[in-house]
Amino acid sequence: MRPALDPRVPAGLPAFLVPLHRRVRGVVERLPVTPPSFVAARVLDRVLLPRLPDDARRALAGQCVELCVTDFGLRVRLRITPQGFAPAGEHGDAALRIAATGASYLRLLRGEDDPDRMFFERTLVMEGDTELGLVLKNTLDAIGPLWPRRR
């Protein structure tokens, strides 16, 4: 497979950096999931939690959601507790798993791309509890961009 077509390599990465990226991604894939999950939970507590409606909090409460950044080998596992977002740990199945490239997540955070289109084009993959996935998607659609682009 040519590096430009490999979905695990960031788009636009110069060819001479692809071997280095693959080595770094291999290391990241073997790292524990808790540290990046802790960081993501603190960020979401500030950015998303204040805007999250009560009905969505109830629907998501206690459910493990795993986010995979495919081109960087990064996994984050989160759940919502009464205190806010928390790392879900390595063990147990995720109720919902969402996988996409880093660029795809960034476009979603900025509201630049439609998650339905990305899903049908398979640039965003959701596995697991489809009802939970729809609750999450509809909630994020209603909230709007979490990271608006600066002008």
C-alpha positions in Angstrom: 0.0 0.0 0.0 1.4 3.4 -0.9 1.9 5.7 2.1 -0.5 8.4 0.6 -3.3 5.8 0.6 -2.6 4.4 4.1 -5.4 5.6 6.4 -3.0 5.3 9.3 -0.8 8.0 7.9 -1.9 11.6 8.2 -2.8 13.1 4.9 -0.1 15.4 3.5 2.7 13.9 5.6 5.9 14.1 3.5 7.0 10.7 2.4 10.4 10.9 4.2 8.5 11.2 7.5 6.3 8.2 7.0 8.7 5.6 8.5 9.2 7.8 11.6 5.4 8.3 11.9 4.9 4.5 11.7 7.5 3.9 14.5 6.0 6.6 16.7 2.4 5.3 16.1 3.6 1.8 17.0 4.8 3.1 20.3 1.7 5.1 21.0 -0.5 2.1 20.3 1.2 0.2 23.1 0.9 2.9 25.7 -1.7 2.7 28.5 -5.1 4.3 27.6 -5.6 6.0 31.0 -3.2 9.1 30.8 -4.6 10.4 27.5 -8.1 9.6 28.7 -7.5 11.6 31.9 -6.4 14.6 29.8 -9.4 14.3 27.4 -11.8 14.1 30.4 -10.4 17.3 31.9 -10.7 19.1 28.5 -14.3 17.8 28.0 -15.2 18.9 31.5 -14.4 22.4 30.5 -15.5 22.5 26.9 -18.5 20.1 26.7 -19.9 19.4 30.1 -21.3 22.9 30.8 -23.1 22.7 27.4 -24.3 19.1 27.8 -28.1 18.8 28.4 -29.3 16.8 31.3 -31.1 14.2 29.2 -27.9 13.5 27.3 -26.0 13.2 30.6 -28.5 10.7 31.8 -28.4 8.7 28.5 -24.5 8.7 28.5 -24.1 8.1 32.3 -21.8 5.2 33.1 -21.4 4.2 29.5 -17.9 3.6 28.2 -17.2 5.5 24.9 -13.9 4.8 23.2 -12.5 7.3 20.7 -9.7 6.0 18.4 -7.5 8.4 16.4 -6.5 5.9 13.7 -3.6 7.8 12.1 -1.8 8.3 15.5 -2.7 5.0 17.2 -4.3 6.9 20.1 -7.2 5.6 22.1 -9.2 7.4 24.7 -11.9 5.7 26.9 -14.3 7.9 28.8 -17.5 7.7 30.8 -19.7 10.4 32.4 -20.0 10.3 36.2 -22.0 12.6 38.5 -18.7 14.6 38.8 -18.1 14.9 35.1 -16.0 13.0 32.5 -13.7 10.3 33.8 -11.2 7.8 32.3 -13.0 4.5 31.7 -9.8 2.4 32.0 -8.5 -0.4 29.8 -10.8 -3.2 30.9 -14.3 -4.1 29.7 -16.0 -3.5 26.5 -16.9 0.0 25.3 -20.6 0.6 24.7 -19.6 2.7 21.7 -16.4 2.9 19.7 -15.8 5.8 17.3 -12.7 5.7 15.0 -11.5 8.4 12.7 -8.3 10.2 11.7 -7.1 13.2 13.6 -8.0 15.5 10.8 -11.6 14.1 10.7 -12.0 14.7 14.4 -10.7 18.2 14.0 -13.2 18.9 11.2 -16.0 17.6 13.4 -15.0 19.7 16.4 -14.9 22.8 14.2 -18.3 22.0 12.6 -16.7 21.8 9.2 -17.9 18.4 8.3 -21.2 16.5 8.5 -20.9 13.4 10.7 -23.6 11.6 8.8 -21.7 12.0 5.5 -18.4 10.9 7.2 -20.2 7.8 8.5 -21.6 6.8 5.2 -18.2 7.5 3.5 -16.5 5.4 6.2 -14.2 8.2 7.3 -15.8 7.9 10.7 -16.6 4.5 12.0 -19.0 3.8 14.9 -19.4 0.4 16.4 -21.5 -0.8 19.3 -24.7 0.7 20.8 -26.2 2.6 17.8 -28.9 4.2 20.0 -26.1 5.6 22.2 -24.3 6.8 19.1 -27.4 8.6 17.9 -27.8 10.3 21.3 -24.2 11.5 21.2 -24.4 12.6 17.6 -27.7 14.5 18.0 -26.5 16.1 21.2 -23.3 17.3 19.5 -25.2 18.5 16.5 -27.5 20.6 18.8 -24.6 22.0 20.7 -22.7 23.1 17.6 -18.9 23.4 17.1 -16.9 22.7 20.2 -13.7 24.3 18.8 -14.7 27.1 16.4 -12.1 28.2 13.9 -10.6 31.6 14.7 -11.1 34.2 12.1 
